[in-house]
Amino acid sequence: MSGKTEEVEAGQSQVKLRANAVHAGGAKISEVESCF
């Protein structure tokens, strides 16, 4: 079950990164996506 929890946490962290990128500016979104 720990694997599932890690996946959920990873998904939440990505959502936070995308949200932060939106707040910082639209240009940041493409940078975040390119990192992944």
VENFEN-V86906 format. One record per residue. RES is the residue in three letters. PHI is phi in whole degrees, 0 to 359 (999 if undefined). PSI is psi as a letter, one per 40 degrees, with the letter a starting at -180 (none if undefined). Layout:
res=RES phi=PHI psi=PSI
res=RES phi=PHI psi=PSI
//
This chain:
res=MET phi=999 psi=d
res=SER phi=299 psi=d
res=GLY phi=299 psi=d
res=LYS phi=297 psi=d
res=THR phi=299 psi=d
res=GLU phi=298 psi=d
res=GLU phi=297 psi=d
res=VAL phi=297 psi=d
res=GLU phi=297 psi=d
res=ALA phi=297 psi=d
res=GLY phi=297 psi=d
res=GLN phi=296 psi=d
res=SER phi=296 psi=d
res=GLN phi=296 psi=d
res=VAL phi=299 psi=d
res=LYS phi=296 psi=d
res=LEU phi=299 psi=d
res=ARG phi=296 psi=d
res=ALA phi=297 psi=d
res=ASN phi=298 psi=d
res=ALA phi=297 psi=d
res=VAL phi=298 psi=d
res=HIS phi=293 psi=d
res=ALA phi=289 psi=d
res=GLY phi=151 psi=i
res=GLY phi=303 psi=d
res=ALA phi=298 psi=d
res=LYS phi=292 psi=d
res=ILE phi=301 psi=d
res=SER phi=297 psi=d
res=GLU phi=295 psi=d
res=VAL phi=296 psi=d
res=GLU phi=296 psi=d
res=SER phi=293 psi=d
res=CYS phi=294 psi=d
res=PHE phi=266 psi=none
//
